[in-house]
Amino acid sequence: MPIQPPAPPPISPRQMNLLRIVAAMAWADGELAQEEVEVMLSRFSELFAKSPEQRQKLREDLQAYCIQNIPLEDLVPKLQSDDERELVLRLGYEVIASSSRTPDEPKINEEEATAYQKLRELLGLPEAKVKEIEAKEFSFDSDDPSLVESLGESLQDFFQD
């Protein structure tokens, strides 16, 4: 019996695609910590739903999408503008750089670095713009807001434009 995809959540296809790309990057090393999922679901449901009931329903709907590992090749072509591509590059880096690691492990492991390079290629942004975004993201430090807050603020700012 074929597996049925979950019903789409009540967010726009554009928002959903951005979230799926972020989730795909989070899966780059084959792992997605439940704690990270919970925090992301809370923040994203606060961004896209108004009432507590809507937030809970959206959390449930987004959970199903976070656990899917959809290839970047299927998602990136759906981006509609350079602004979206730039946001995805920034969010992609932030999500792979946020993994909790032991002090002995690199901030970004080999699988994540490979996924990031693949994302860069798929986005097809001008090299100067990529370097500008990376210069800002590579300077991200532990005193900055948490990943999820940063992602949430970026998404909120993006969708208010």
Secondary structure by P-SEA (a helix, b strand, c coil): ccccccccccccaaaaaaaaaaaaaaaccccccaaaaaaaaaaaaaaccccaaaaaaaaaaaaaaaaccccccccccccccaaaaaaaaaaaaaaaaacccccccccccaaaaaaaaaaaaaacccaaaaaaaaaaaaacccccccaaaaaaaaaaaaaac
